[in-house]
Amino acid sequence: MGLLSRSASVSMIMLNMLLCLNSSNGFNLPSKLHSAPTQLRLHQHHMSTARATTYLQLTSEELADIDWDLAVIGAGPVGVSAALLAARAPYNKKVILIDAPRNSGALMNEATGEDLSIGGPTGLFSKALRDAGKRISVSSLKGMGLRDDSVWNEVVTSCLELASCNARDTVRQLEYAGITYVQGNAAFADSGGSSSLFVTAEDNSITTIQASKTLLATGSTPFRPGGIPFDGKRVFDSDSINTLSYLPKSVAIVGSGIIAIEFAKIFKNLGADVTLIIRDDIPRNALMKIGLDKDIAATLVADLVRSGINIERGAQVKKFHVPRDNAKAPIVLDIEAKGGGTRASGAATTVKCDIYLAAVGRKPNTASLNLQAAGVKTDSYGGVEVDSELKATSTGGNVYAAGDVLGRPFLASTGMAQGFAAVRIMFDGEASSATSGGYSNSDMCSVGDLSMTGDSFDPKSLAANPFAFPVGVWSSPEAAYYGLSTQQCKDMGIDAAEGVALYAECLRGLVFSPNGLLKLVYDKSNGQIVGVHICGDDACELIHYGMELVKAERTIDDILKNLYSAVTFHEMYRIAAMAAVDGAGARKRRAAVGKALAARNRGIKE
């Protein structure tokens, strides 16, 4: 009866990781999660016996005797943050947090059985792996004579140290807030309506929980297309890749979205040969469908090519040949044209790889919650249907939902905003002001409800709801955007133009990270900035200043009047504003800089 998964992003864990890096300076952590690095490893989660554990060490009988104010199902960033809000002042509610980490593809500490991904999103492993790939030079370690298994152990140890640090800090916060945390599979009782939950531990013991209100925050799980022989050893989805136990020499990835691009760059940085198989003939089209500006999408694709990643366009896998008796023999993928049929002359018809990763989307994780017993309705994808107050259609009117369990956009930031809003609505009836509209002078740019997710959320709806949230892509380089693109402005009847700055046009970018760009989209009638789009180092940080420019209705002239510190990426905002008022001169400068950068890149490659 496995259920729980993590919400999709990293907004909650980054500060915790930074705190961990300073743990030697007096940051004391609970001893229950301490273990030697060599005891930390990825796990397939097939342990058969365990008991439900709580940080307050209550028995099953004691848990059943308590009338809980709130039961939160799911201990990802959405569930943990909502539980903390409800337990702290001014609400001071009795909160129980229920999670089933061994059924969620979580990272585990094998020495203690502790969940290392509590409070962390689905992408926790990929973000940690990305960080490890930046800090650990695989080629240098191999050059020193280290074997592949030793190199991979170094990489995994680094990842799990970051994960365990976040987990320890989350545990500390839960303990200080007096939240009871139970490990087990939660489902609504057949005869208990929407206020009764059964929690099944790994030893099959069952505890009954009675709660006045329930928040569903069970996250999402990877979509698994039929015909793919997933085995968790050589053929993975975007969650089971957490269990990878060796450093692959070659990787084939199917998908063209954010997750696929993230893992493509991660494995390339770790020294693997990477092939990205996408159905679209033009790679940037898939990225534009999820809201990325055309130039940002093109920059990401160009970086993939520059990195040496092979992209098989307009292609799909026809057949898998996975060796069963020789782990060292490569997987052979038969490739055909999109939709079936023979590929064009000269195109590859087979791809060989050590591992295969399917990164083709996610779906809400609701199958095991027994929602029908509580009268909770779901959409065709399994997402919980909610009203404008994030309330589900339960028999008792006391069930709420937030995060990936609602469906798209599968972002931790939006999920946490929904969780905060749900708690406030539950206990004081006041809706959250977590999101607010920008470009407020126009009816065309109103922000929709926090419940605008699931079937009702189309990536194209950003044209009608462009200021709901910033979007960050944690690839390498990063990409981020907030507000409207030029095309969206055109579709909405706004006469817009662009001001563009290359990373290489500012001193910090030229010296440290020359590949990338920042784009300001503005209304030509008044110079008001309506969108910011960035691709390059620290894009996911830089976008928040851009978001404030849009929400505050700043203009190009406002930016030109500001003074920006030298040798910072923020100088690009001024450079882009200058490009907006002197388009011809800006194009000449970018052409000169681009030519010099191309020569530089060729020199590095050679």
Helices and strands as residue ranges (DSSP letters): H 14-21, G 23-25, G 31-33, G 37-39, H 60-65, E 67-73, H 77-87, E 95-99, G 101-103, E 108-109, E 114-115, H 124-135, H 138-143, H 148-177, E 180-183, E 185-188, E 196-200, E 206-216, E 220-222, E 235-237, G 240-243, E 250-254, H 258-269, E 273-277, H 283-289, H 294-306, E 310-312, E 315-321, E 331-337, E 350-353, E 355-358, E 362-364, G 371-374, E 399-401, G 403-406, H 412-428, G 443-445, G 454-456, G 459-463, E 471-473, E 478-483, H 486-491, E 496-502, G 503-505, H 507-512, E 517-523, E 529-536, H 539-551, H 556-561, H 571-581, H 583-605
